[in-house]
Amino acid sequence: MTAMTHADTPMPALDPEGFLVDPSEWTEEVAVALARIEGIVLGDDHWDAIRFMRRYYEEKQVAADARFVIRHLAQRLGPAAHRRLFELFPYGYPGQACRIAGMRRPRAWSTG
């Protein structure tokens, strides 16, 4: 049975750790619902990181390492980008950011 999001949008299947089973089923509405589960209200900086992650995934079919997201954010935020990424996703980039962006659980990653 498929879980429902806050707006009665069907929630795609999640694995036992809360990651999407099929990243192609991700939508921005799903991201909002996943963020709510994580206790996060998505703001502009969240969306900047998430949309970058989605573009990276579409191009390379792999989740972006945190260092690539930090480099992307640094174009706008400068040296504060590293700290900001971990303020946006306080329980960790691999867990929170990848979950909300609709990635599968990364096998290995750099935390930046």
MMTF fields as JSON, N, C-alpha, C and O atoms, coordinates in Angstrom:
{
  "mmtfVersion": "1.0.0",
  "mmtfProducer": "UNKNOWN",
  "numBonds": 447,
  "numAtoms": 448,
  "numGroups": 112,
  "numChains": 1,
  "numModels": 1,
  "chainsPerModel": [1],
  "groupsPerChain": [112],
  "chainIdList": ["A"],
  "bondAtomList": [4, 2, 8, 6, 12, 10, 16, 14, 20, 18, 24, 22, 28, 26, 32, 30, 36, 34, 40, 38, 44, 42, 48, 46, 52, 50, 56, 54, 60, 58, 64, 62, 68, 66, 72, 70, 76, 74, 80, 78, 84, 82, 88, 86, 92, 90, 96, 94, 100, 98, 104, 102, 108, 106, 112, 110, 116, 114, 120, 118, 124, 122, 128, 126, 132, 130, 136, 134, 140, 138, 144, 142, 148, 146, 152, 150, 156, 154, 160, 158, 164, 162, 168, 166, 172, 170, 176, 174, 180, 178, 184, 182, 188, 186, 192, 190, 196, 194, 200, 198, 204, 202, 208, 206, 212, 210, 216, 214, 220, 218, 224, 222, 228, 226, 232, 230, 236, 234, 240, 238, 244, 242, 248, 246, 252, 250, 256, 254, 260, 258, 264, 262, 268, 266, 272, 270, 276, 274, 280, 278, 284, 282, 288, 286, 292, 290, 296, 294, 300, 298, 304, 302, 308, 306, 312, 310, 316, 314, 320, 318, 324, 322, 328, 326, 332, 330, 336, 334, 340, 338, 344, 342, 348, 346, 352, 350, 356, 354, 360, 358, 364, 362, 368, 366, 372, 370, 376, 374, 380, 378, 384, 382, 388, 386, 392, 390, 396, 394, 400, 398, 404, 402, 408, 406, 412, 410, 416, 414, 420, 418, 424, 422, 428, 426, 432, 430, 436, 434, 440, 438, 444, 442],
  "bondOrderList": [1, 1, 1, 1, 1, 1, 1, 1, 1, 1, 1, 1, 1, 1, 1, 1, 1, 1, 1, 1, 1, 1, 1, 1, 1, 1, 1, 1, 1, 1, 1, 1, 1, 1, 1, 1, 1, 1, 1, 1, 1, 1, 1, 1, 1, 1, 1, 1, 1, 1, 1, 1, 1, 1, 1, 1, 1, 1, 1, 1, 1, 1, 1, 1, 1, 1, 1, 1, 1, 1, 1, 1, 1, 1, 1, 1, 1, 1, 1, 1, 1, 1, 1, 1, 1, 1, 1, 1, 1, 1, 1, 1, 1, 1, 1, 1, 1, 1, 1, 1, 1, 1, 1, 1, 1, 1, 1, 1, 1, 1, 1],
  "groupList": [{"groupName": "MET", "atomNameList": ["N", "CA", "C", "O"], "elementList": ["N", "C", "C", "O"], "formalChargeList": [0, 0, 0, 0], "bondAtomList": [1, 0, 2, 1, 3, 2], "bondOrderList": [1, 1, 2], "singleLetterCode": "M", "chemCompType": "L-PEPTIDE LINKING"}, {"groupName": "THR", "atomNameList": ["N", "CA", "C", "O"], "elementList": ["N", "C", "C", "O"], "formalChargeList": [0, 0, 0, 0], "bondAtomList": [1, 0, 2, 1, 3, 2], "bondOrderList": [1, 1, 2], "singleLetterCode": "T", "chemCompType": "L-PEPTIDE LINKING"}, {"groupName": "ALA", "atomNameList": ["N", "CA", "C", "O"], "elementList": ["N", "C", "C", "O"], "formalChargeList": [0, 0, 0, 0], "bondAtomList": [1, 0, 2, 1, 3, 2], "bondOrderList": [1, 1, 2], "singleLetterCode": "A", "chemCompType": "L-PEPTIDE LINKING"}, {"groupName": "HIS", "atomNameList": ["N", "CA", "C", "O"], "elementList": ["N", "C", "C", "O"], "formalChargeList": [0, 0, 0, 0], "bondAtomList": [1, 0, 2, 1, 3, 2], "bondOrderList": [1, 1, 2], "singleLetterCode": "H", "chemCompType": "L-PEPTIDE LINKING"}, {"groupName": "ASP", "atomNameList": ["N", "CA", "C", "O"], "elementList": ["N", "C", "C", "O"], "formalChargeList": [0, 0, 0, 0], "bondAtomList": [1, 0, 2, 1, 3, 2], "bondOrderList": [1, 1, 2], "singleLetterCode": "D", "chemCompType": "L-PEPTIDE LINKING"}, {"groupName": "PRO", "atomNameList": ["N", "CA", "C", "O"], "elementList": ["N", "C", "C", "O"], "formalChargeList": [0, 0, 0, 0], "bondAtomList": [1, 0, 2, 1, 3, 2], "bondOrderList": [1, 1, 2], "singleLetterCode": "P", "chemCompType": "L-PEPTIDE LINKING"}, {"groupName": "LEU", "atomNameList": ["N", "CA", "C", "O"], "elementList": ["N", "C", "C", "O"], "formalChargeList": [0, 0, 0, 0], "bondAtomList": [1, 0, 2, 1, 3, 2], "bondOrderList": [1, 1, 2], "singleLetterCode": "L", "chemCompType": "L-PEPTIDE LINKING"}, {"groupName": "GLU", "atomNameList": ["N", "CA", "C", "O"], "elementList": ["N", "C", "C", "O"], "formalChargeList": [0, 0, 0, 0], "bondAtomList": [1, 0, 2, 1, 3, 2], "bondOrderList": [1, 1, 2], "singleLetterCode": "E", "chemCompType": "L-PEPTIDE LINKING"}, {"groupName": "GLY", "atomNameList": ["N", "CA", "C", "O"], "elementList": ["N", "C", "C", "O"], "formalChargeList": [0, 0, 0, 0], "bondAtomList": [1, 0, 2, 1, 3, 2], "bondOrderList": [1, 1, 2], "singleLetterCode": "G", "chemCompType": "PEPTIDE LINKING"}, {"groupName": "PHE", "atomNameList": ["N", "CA", "C", "O"], "elementList": ["N", "C", "C", "O"], "formalChargeList": [0, 0, 0, 0], "bondAtomList": [1, 0, 2, 1, 3, 2], "bondOrderList": [1, 1, 2], "singleLetterCode": "F", "chemCompType": "L-PEPTIDE LINKING"}, {"groupName": "VAL", "atomNameList": ["N", "CA", "C", "O"], "elementList": ["N", "C", "C", "O"], "formalChargeList": [0, 0, 0, 0], "bondAtomList": [1, 0, 2, 1, 3, 2], "bondOrderList": [1, 1, 2], "singleLetterCode": "V", "chemCompType": "L-PEPTIDE LINKING"}, {"groupName": "SER", "atomNameList": ["N", "CA", "C", "O"], "elementList": ["N", "C", "C", "O"], "formalChargeList": [0, 0, 0, 0], "bondAtomList": [1, 0, 2, 1, 3, 2], "bondOrderList": [1, 1, 2], "singleLetterCode": "S", "chemCompType": "L-PEPTIDE LINKING"}, {"groupName": "TRP", "atomNameList": ["N", "CA", "C", "O"], "elementList": ["N", "C", "C", "O"], "formalChargeList": [0, 0, 0, 0], "bondAtomList": [1, 0, 2, 1, 3, 2], "bondOrderList": [1, 1, 2], "singleLetterCode": "W", "chemCompType": "L-PEPTIDE LINKING"}, {"groupName": "ARG", "atomNameList": ["N", "CA", "C", "O"], "elementList": ["N", "C", "C", "O"], "formalChargeList": [0, 0, 0, 0], "bondAtomList": [1, 0, 2, 1, 3, 2], "bondOrderList": [1, 1, 2], "singleLetterCode": "R", "chemCompType": "L-PEPTIDE LINKING"}, {"groupName": "ILE", "atomNameList": ["N", "CA", "C", "O"], "elementList": ["N", "C", "C", "O"], "formalChargeList": [0, 0, 0, 0], "bondAtomList": [1, 0, 2, 1, 3, 2], "bondOrderList": [1, 1, 2], "singleLetterCode": "I", "chemCompType": "L-PEPTIDE LINKING"}, {"groupName": "TYR", "atomNameList": ["N", "CA", "C", "O"], "elementList": ["N", "C", "C", "O"], "formalChargeList": [0, 0, 0, 0], "bondAtomList": [1, 0, 2, 1, 3, 2], "bondOrderList": [1, 1, 2], "singleLetterCode": "Y", "chemCompType": "L-PEPTIDE LINKING"}, {"groupName": "LYS", "atomNameList": ["N", "CA", "C", "O"], "elementList": ["N", "C", "C", "O"], "formalChargeList": [0, 0, 0, 0], "bondAtomList": [1, 0, 2, 1, 3, 2], "bondOrderList": [1, 1, 2], "singleLetterCode": "K", "chemCompType": "L-PEPTIDE LINKING"}, {"groupName": "GLN", "atomNameList": ["N", "CA", "C", "O"], "elementList": ["N", "C", "C", "O"], "formalChargeList": [0, 0, 0, 0], "bondAtomList": [1, 0, 2, 1, 3, 2], "bondOrderList": [1, 1, 2], "singleLetterCode": "Q", "chemCompType": "L-PEPTIDE LINKING"}, {"groupName": "CYS", "atomNameList": ["N", "CA", "C", "O"], "elementList": ["N", "C", "C", "O"], "formalChargeList": [0, 0, 0, 0], "bondAtomList": [1, 0, 2, 1, 3, 2], "bondOrderList": [1, 1, 2], "singleLetterCode": "C", "chemCompType": "L-PEPTIDE LINKING"}],
  "groupTypeList": [0, 1, 2, 0, 1, 3, 2, 4, 1, 5, 0, 5, 2, 6, 4, 5, 7, 8, 9, 6, 10, 4, 5, 11, 7, 12, 1, 7, 7, 10, 2, 10, 2, 6, 2, 13, 14, 7, 8, 14, 10, 6, 8, 4, 4, 3, 12, 4, 2, 14, 13, 9, 0, 13, 13, 15, 15, 7, 7, 16, 17, 10, 2, 2, 4, 2, 13, 9, 10, 14, 13, 3, 6, 2, 17, 13, 6, 8, 5, 2, 2, 3, 13, 13, 6, 9, 7, 6, 9, 5, 15, 8, 15, 5, 8, 17, 2, 18, 13, 14, 2, 8, 0, 13, 13, 5, 13, 2, 12, 11, 1, 8],
  "groupIdList": [1, 2, 3, 4, 5, 6, 7, 8, 9, 10, 11, 12, 13, 14, 15, 16, 17, 18, 19, 20, 21, 22, 23, 24, 25, 26, 27, 28, 29, 30, 31, 32, 33, 34, 35, 36, 37, 38, 39, 40, 41, 42, 43, 44, 45, 46, 47, 48, 49, 50, 51, 52, 53, 54, 55, 56, 57, 58, 59, 60, 61, 62, 63, 64, 65, 66, 67, 68, 69, 70, 71, 72, 73, 74, 75, 76, 77, 78, 79, 80, 81, 82, 83, 84, 85, 86, 87, 88, 89, 90, 91, 92, 93, 94, 95, 96, 97, 98, 99, 100, 101, 102, 103, 104, 105, 106, 107, 108, 109, 110, 111, 112],
  "secStructList": [7, 7, 7, 5, 7, 6, 6, 1, 7, 5, 7, 7, 7, 5, 7, 6, 6, 1, 7, 5, 1, 7, 4, 4, 4, 7, 7, 2, 2, 2, 2, 2, 2, 2, 2, 2, 2, 2, 6, 7, 7, 7, 7, 2, 2, 2, 2, 2, 2, 2, 2, 2, 2, 2, 2, 2, 2, 2, 2, 2, 1, 1, 7, 7, 7, 2, 2, 2, 2, 2, 2, 2, 2, 2, 2, 2, 2, 4, 4, 4, 2, 2, 2, 2, 2, 2, 2, 2, 1, 6, 6, 7, 0, 0, 0, 0, 0, 2, 2, 2, 6, 6, 7, 7, 7, 7, 1, 1, 7, 7, 7, 7],
  "xCoordList": [0.841, 0.0, 0.881, 1.872, 0.535, 1.307, 0.863, -0.334, 1.819, 1.505, 1.091, 1.441, 0.357, -0.092, 0.692, 1.054, 0.945, 1.599, 0.533, -0.646, 0.957, 0.032, -1.05, -2.139, -0.81, -1.778, -2.46, -2.934, -2.505, -3.099, -2.414, -3.014, -1.155, -0.332, 0.253, 0.802, 0.161, 0.728, 2.229, 2.983, 2.636, 4.055, 4.635, 4.138, 5.67, 6.31, 6.838, 6.982, 7.116, 7.636, 8.983, 9.844, 9.135, 10.38, 10.987, 10.272, 12.314, 12.974, 12.877, 12.376, 13.334, 13.216, 13.912, 13.573, 14.878, 15.579, 14.956, 15.455, 13.881, 13.188, 13.66, 13.278, 14.482, 14.939, 13.973, 13.401, 13.793, 12.943, 13.503, 14.709, 12.629, 13.039, 13.355, 14.313, 12.543, 12.727, 12.86, 11.85, 14.095, 14.294, 13.528, 13.305, 13.127, 12.379, 10.966, 10.297, 10.506, 9.176, 9.194, 8.156, 10.36, 10.493, 9.798, 9.867, 9.137, 8.594, 8.892, 9.292, 8.696, 8.906, 7.896, 8.209, 6.693, 5.7, 6.174, 5.992, 6.782, 7.341, 8.47, 8.586, 9.298, 10.388, 9.843, 10.392, 8.766, 8.163, 7.694, 7.9, 7.061, 6.583, 7.744, 7.687, 8.792, 9.968, 10.659, 11.111, 10.738, 11.341, 10.528, 11.09, 9.213, 8.35, 8.638, 8.698, 8.814, 9.163, 10.469, 10.622, 11.407, 12.707, 12.64, 13.624, 11.481, 11.35, 11.942, 12.349, 11.997, 12.595, 11.532, 10.769, 11.496, 10.685, 11.638, 12.6, 11.368, 12.302, 12.248, 11.184, 13.43, 13.578, 14.392, 14.715, 14.716, 15.433, 16.766, 17.08, 17.547, 18.842, 18.669, 19.443, 17.652, 17.363, 17.076, 17.642, 16.179, 15.789, 16.964, 17.074, 17.845, 19.031, 19.862, 20.276, 20.102, 20.885, 20.145, 20.741, 18.868, 18.087, 17.991, 18.168, 17.716, 17.608, 18.952, 18.993, 20.048, 21.373, 21.563, 22.015, 21.218, 21.363, 20.557, 21.027, 19.355, 18.511, 19.121, 19.138, 19.622, 20.268, 21.487, 21.694, 22.282, 23.481, 23.081, 23.699, 22.052, 21.591, 21.097, 21.41, 20.333, 19.815, 20.946, 20.852, 22.019, 23.154, 24.038, 24.509, 24.267, 25.272, 24.703, 25.429, 23.418, 22.752, 23.388, 23.404, 23.903, 24.469, 24.253, 24.239, 24.085, 23.92, 25.215, 26.308, 25.078, 26.243, 26.862, 26.152, 28.178, 28.915, 28.63, 28.366, 28.683, 28.469, 29.415, 29.025, 30.652, 31.628, 31.16, 31.465, 30.418, 29.913, 28.78, 28.667, 27.952, 26.872, 27.469, 26.995, 28.505, 29.178, 29.772, 29.646, 30.415, 30.97, 29.873, 30.046, 28.738, 27.612, 27.131, 26.976, 26.894, 26.423, 27.445, 27.069, 28.734, 29.796, 29.758, 30.231, 29.205, 29.084, 28.24, 28.441, 27.3, 26.418, 26.768, 26.645, 27.202, 27.404, 28.851, 29.133, 29.772, 31.188, 31.634, 31.108, 32.611, 33.187, 32.185, 32.451, 31.063, 30.067, 29.289, 28.475, 29.524, 28.742, 28.846, 27.84, 30.031, 30.216, 29.364, 28.603, 29.503, 28.729, 27.233, 26.436, 26.864, 25.45, 24.81, 23.677, 25.515, 24.955, 24.578, 23.538, 25.416, 25.155, 24.175, 23.641, 23.932, 22.83, 21.507, 20.509, 21.509, 20.289, 19.845, 18.652, 20.812, 20.539, 21.329, 22.352, 20.853, 21.634, 21.901, 22.825, 21.122, 21.373, 22.185, 22.233, 22.824, 23.761, 23.291, 22.128, 24.222, 23.955, 23.479, 22.451, 24.186, 23.765, 22.367, 21.582, 22.061, 20.752, 19.656, 18.73, 19.722, 18.63, 18.579, 17.543, 19.648, 19.607, 19.309, 18.47, 19.988, 19.762, 18.359, 17.741, 17.851, 16.474, 15.484, 14.638, 15.598, 14.655, 14.764, 13.757, 15.965, 16.169, 15.789, 15.907, 15.334, 14.84, 15.898, 15.66, 17.059, 18.127, 17.941, 17.257, 18.546, 18.674, 19.746, 20.518, 19.794, 20.818, 22.19, 22.471, 23.048, 24.4, 25.172, 25.083, 25.92, 26.747, 27.941, 28.313, 28.528, 29.679, 29.608, 29.104, 30.097, 30.032, 31.069, 31.606, 31.329, 32.148, 31.198, 30.224, 31.461, 30.605, 31.076, 30.549, 32.065, 32.489, 33.743, 34.236],
  "yCoordList": [-1.186, 0.0, 1.242, 1.303, 2.2, 3.432, 4.424, 4.648, 5.016, 6.046, 7.318, 7.526, 8.158, 9.413, 10.572, 10.549, 11.573, 12.786, 13.696, 13.344, 14.856, 15.805, 16.279, 16.623, 16.313, 16.84, 15.705, 15.898, 14.516, 13.349, 12.977, 12.335, 13.383, 12.939, 11.6, 11.498, 10.567, 9.275, 9.382, 9.993, 8.776, 8.724, 7.485, 6.379, 7.655, 6.483, 5.527, 5.902, 4.317, 3.305, 3.741, 4.264, 3.509, 3.814, 2.515, 1.564, 2.482, 1.318, 1.439, 2.449, 0.453, 0.502, 1.7, 2.067, 2.313, 3.486, 4.801, 5.867, 4.756, 5.968, 6.559, 7.68, 5.842, 6.304, 5.803, 4.721, 6.586, 6.146, 4.875, 4.758, 3.94, 2.721, 3.053, 2.529, 3.927, 4.329, 5.85, 6.552, 6.379, 7.832, 8.55, 9.758, 7.839, 8.497, 8.889, 9.649, 8.393, 8.74, 10.012, 10.426, 10.629, 11.839, 13.022, 13.185, 13.836, 15.125, 16.132, 15.749, 17.394, 18.396, 18.219, 18.506, 17.754, 17.488, 16.359, 16.415, 15.336, 14.236, 14.778, 14.387, 15.676, 16.264, 16.986, 16.861, 17.741, 18.458, 17.466, 17.683, 16.377, 15.366, 14.676, 14.453, 14.337, 13.701, 14.65, 14.233, 15.921, 16.916, 17.042, 17.153, 17.025, 17.123, 15.958, 16.15, 14.759, 13.59, 13.849, 13.431, 14.541, 14.852, 16.056, 16.379, 16.723, 17.906, 19.151, 20.07, 19.195, 20.316, 21.003, 20.349, 22.332, 23.145, 23.661, 24.369, 23.306, 23.637, 25.116, 25.671, 25.741, 27.127, 27.21, 26.188, 28.417, 28.632, 27.889, 27.291, 27.917, 27.232, 25.714, 25.037, 25.183, 23.746, 23.402, 22.462, 24.188, 23.907, 24.043, 23.277, 25.004, 25.161, 23.878, 23.367, 23.365, 22.134, 20.94, 20.151, 20.806, 19.66, 19.655, 18.613, 20.8, 20.846, 20.555, 19.914, 21.014, 20.657, 19.146, 18.522, 18.563, 17.115, 16.344, 15.344, 16.809, 16.128, 16.235, 15.254, 17.422, 17.584, 16.674, 16.014, 16.646, 15.806, 14.345, 13.623, 13.917, 12.534, 12.221, 11.167, 13.135, 12.908, 12.784, 11.998, 13.559, 13.515, 12.293, 11.698, 11.913, 10.883, 9.578, 8.594, 9.568, 8.397, 7.929, 6.736, 8.872, 8.608, 9.858, 10.977, 9.657, 10.794, 11.595, 11.03, 12.9, 13.78, 13.674, 13.669, 13.591, 13.692, 15.068, 16.026, 15.156, 16.439, 17.508, 18.67, 17.136, 18.142, 18.83, 20.003, 18.11, 18.733, 19.708, 20.762, 19.352, 20.251, 21.489, 22.603, 21.295, 22.435, 23.362, 24.582, 22.796, 23.636, 24.42, 25.594, 23.762, 24.451, 25.602, 26.726, 25.33, 26.367, 27.485, 28.639, 27.158, 28.155, 29.222, 30.337, 28.904, 29.91, 31.084, 32.214, 30.823, 31.86, 32.269, 33.438, 31.305, 31.568, 31.766, 32.186, 31.466, 31.604, 30.574, 29.462, 30.937, 29.984, 29.436, 28.413, 30.089, 29.631, 28.411, 27.861, 27.981, 26.905, 25.595, 24.911, 25.239, 23.981, 23.977, 23.042, 25.017, 25.13, 25.162, 24.544, 25.885, 26.039, 24.7, 24.429, 23.866, 22.575, 21.779, 21.122, 21.838, 21.063, 21.76, 21.127, 23.049, 23.717, 23.316, 23.109, 23.211, 22.847, 21.426, 21.153, 20.526, 19.107, 18.667, 17.993, 19.049, 18.869, 17.417, 17.153, 16.49, 15.087, 14.395, 13.167, 15.184, 14.626, 14.682, 14.431, 15.015, 15.077, 13.737, 13.699, 12.629, 11.357, 10.939, 10.451, 11.127, 10.718, 11.678, 11.292, 12.9, 13.84, 14.372, 14.256, 14.945, 15.567, 14.529, 14.76, 13.401, 12.373, 11.802, 11.515, 11.634, 11.152, 12.13, 11.742, 13.403, 14.43, 14.63, 14.877, 14.526, 14.708, 13.468, 13.456, 12.426, 11.255, 10.301, 9.546, 10.329, 9.419, 8.074, 7.975, 7.064, 5.803, 6.029, 6.984, 5.165, 5.291, 5.166, 4.169, 6.175, 6.079, 4.915, 4.686, 4.189, 3.083, 3.629, 3.119, 4.645, 5.3, 6.77, 7.097, 7.627, 9.047, 9.81, 9.336, 10.996, 11.947, 12.922, 13.353, 13.277, 14.233, 15.664, 16.595, 15.839, 17.189, 17.554, 18.669],
  "zCoordList": [0.0, 0.0, 0.0, 0.727, -0.786, -0.907, 0.164, 0.346, 0.871, 1.858, 1.14, -0.022, 1.824, 1.227, 1.827, 3.004, 1.015, 1.501, 2.091, 2.133, 2.54, 3.167, 2.215, 2.674, 0.934, -0.035, -0.802, -1.922, -0.184, -0.824, -2.133, -2.995, -2.277, -3.386, -2.975, -1.877, -3.804, -3.405, -3.119, -3.877, -2.015, -1.668, -2.332, -2.119, -3.127, -3.738, -2.663, -1.5, -3.062, -2.144, -1.572, -2.279, -0.277, 0.434, 0.932, 1.25, 0.998, 1.588, 3.116, 3.61, 3.865, 5.329, 5.98, 7.105, 5.29, 5.846, 5.39, 5.752, 4.608, 4.183, 2.875, 2.541, 2.12, 0.808, -0.26, -0.126, -1.317, -2.418, -3.042, -3.265, -3.317, -4.005, -5.459, -6.027, -6.059, -7.453, -7.529, -7.481, -7.647, -7.679, -8.796, -8.704, -9.836, -10.922, -10.483, -11.184, -9.35, -8.843, -7.994, -7.477, -7.848, -7.042, -7.716, -8.935, -6.915, -7.353, -6.235, -5.135, -6.523, -5.474, -4.345, -3.189, -4.659, -3.608, -2.699, -1.483, -3.293, -2.505, -1.617, -0.455, -2.159, -1.362, -0.141, 0.954, -0.324, 0.804, 1.868, 3.062, 1.427, 2.377, 3.088, 4.298, 2.348, 2.959, 3.934, 5.0, 3.568, 4.463, 5.747, 6.836, 5.614, 6.79, 7.746, 8.96, 7.199, 8.021, 8.779, 9.927, 8.125, 8.731, 9.67, 10.336, 9.727, 10.568, 9.944, 10.656, 8.618, 7.892, 7.041, 6.33, 7.124, 6.227, 5.155, 5.456, 3.909, 2.828, 2.465, 2.191, 2.47, 2.06, 0.772, 0.167, 0.362, -0.9, -0.972, -2.001, 0.097, 0.071, -0.019, -0.697, 0.666, 0.536, -0.925, -1.483, -1.531, -2.923, -3.871, -4.828, -3.626, -4.464, -4.424, -5.465, -3.223, -3.073, -3.681, -4.414, -3.384, -3.868, -5.389, -6.02, -5.971, -7.446, -8.108, -9.158, -7.511, -8.023, -7.949, -8.909, -6.808, -6.627, -7.669, -8.211, -7.941, -8.932, -10.333, -11.076, -10.696, -12.016, -12.119, -13.137, -11.071, -11.046, -11.234, -12.016, -10.519, -10.623, -12.043, -12.596, -12.62, -13.973, -14.988, -15.931, -14.798, -15.722, -15.52, -16.49, -14.255, -13.955, -13.394, -13.256, -13.074, -12.49, -11.184, -10.879, -10.431, -9.115, -8.262, -8.776, -6.959, -6.055, -5.984, -5.956, -5.957, -5.851, -4.466, -3.46, -4.416, -3.156, -2.555, -3.281, -1.25, -0.57, -1.108, -1.22, -1.443, -1.908, -3.188, -3.403, -4.048, -5.273, -4.96, -5.585, -3.999, -3.587, -2.927, -3.148, -2.119, -1.478, -2.531, -2.426, -3.537, -4.621, -5.318, -5.646, -5.543, -6.184, -5.301, -5.778, -4.02, -3.108, -2.95, -2.749, -3.037, -2.872, -3.953, -3.732, -5.118, -6.174, -5.709, -6.155, -4.819, -4.315, -2.887, -2.522, -2.086, -0.654, -0.25, 0.872, -1.158, -0.839, 0.183, 0.213, 1.03, 1.969, 2.994, 3.624, 3.163, 4.135, 3.64, 4.383, 2.404, 1.808, 2.583, 2.772, 3.028, 3.763, 5.028, 5.277, 5.804, 7.05, 6.749, 7.454, 5.699, 5.365, 4.991, 5.389, 4.236, 3.855, 5.102, 5.131, 6.123, 7.329, 8.269, 9.181, 8.06, 8.758, 8.114, 8.804, 6.796, 6.07, 6.388, 6.516, 6.514, 6.744, 7.984, 7.864, 9.17, 10.394, 10.795, 11.565, 10.294, 10.628, 9.551, 9.492, 8.698, 7.743, 6.305, 5.989, 5.459, 4.02, 3.47, 2.793, 3.733, 3.121, 3.549, 2.736, 4.81, 5.29, 4.91, 4.196, 5.352, 5.113, 3.689, 3.035, 3.197, 1.867, 0.784, -0.086, 0.838, -0.19, -0.099, -1.125, 1.101, 1.261, 0.636, -0.169, 1.016, 0.55, -0.957, -1.62, -1.506, -2.949, -3.751, -4.976, -3.059, -3.768, -4.274, -5.216, -3.659, -4.048, -3.354, -2.336, -3.91, -3.17, -2.115, -2.203, -1.129, -0.09, -0.746, -1.411, -0.56, -1.14, -0.516, 0.69, -1.326, -0.804, -0.057, 1.0, -0.598, 0.039, -0.366, -1.44, 0.465, 0.164, 0.951, 1.952, 0.471, 1.204, 1.865, 1.247, 3.104, 3.781, 3.564, 4.172, 2.7, 2.376, 3.054, 2.883]
}
